[in-house]
Amino acid sequence: MSTSQAPALSPTPRSTPTRKPHRYATDRDALHKVLDAALVCHLGLIVDGAPVVLPTAYGRDGGTLYLHGSTGSGNVRAAAEGTDVCVTVSVLDGVVYARSLNNHSMNFRCAVVHGRTRAVTGDDERWHALRVISEHLSPGSWDYARTPSPKELAGTLVYAVDLGEASVKIRAGAPGEDEADLDAHDVWAGVLPVHTTFGEPVTADYVPKGVAVPAHVADRVTDRTVRPPS
């Protein structure tokens, strides 16, 4: 399903906004845009009765979120076996300075996904999921670099989370001031934008001279990782 055809987010008790509901987006297009903008998600789950939050590589294909892990990680194995999880993605667009500390804030986009993991074990979907994850983090690399070997695949876990239950919260714009603070004319207020950008590529020492930085890497230098909404 294309993003433009995606249905509205269906609120559940876990995903229904309870504070400042005007900041919540209700369409899946907003969810997809937040997930596609960031590079790392945080996977929350319960392991042996205790909460664990793991920074995780991911990629989205339609209404499915694919997550990457290692067979050497007990926490990741617990998730891959099928358990209730909460996946969050956050993009910081600005620090908001107000005339009172209480009204300082952030401009941000964040998504919270609730679901149950599904281990991806079929060869075709597993290969597809790894490509989705790779192309999300480093687009162009799947067709350029060596693909995973059987041994590497044996050490890799891939699991999927359906995007059926999710919420999106967005803040953008100027500070919200209390009326009493509007007369504090000598106190600056405004927004300090935050942008994540790519620097110049640093070639590894073992790469022979004459091997150029490939276009799919070099072209990202002029592009921002994360763009605030227009």
Secondary structure, DSSP 8 states (H G I E B T S, - for coil): --GGG--B----TTTS--S-GGGEE-BHHHHHHHHHH-SEEEEEEEETTEEEEEEEEEEEETTEEEEEEETT-HHHHHHHT--EEEEEEEEEEEEEE-SSGGG-EEEEEEEEEEEE-EE--SHHHHHHHHHHHHHHHSTT-TTTS----HHHHHTEEEEEEETTEEEEEEE-SS----GGGTT-TTS--EEEE--EE-------TTS-TT----HHHHGGGGSEEE----
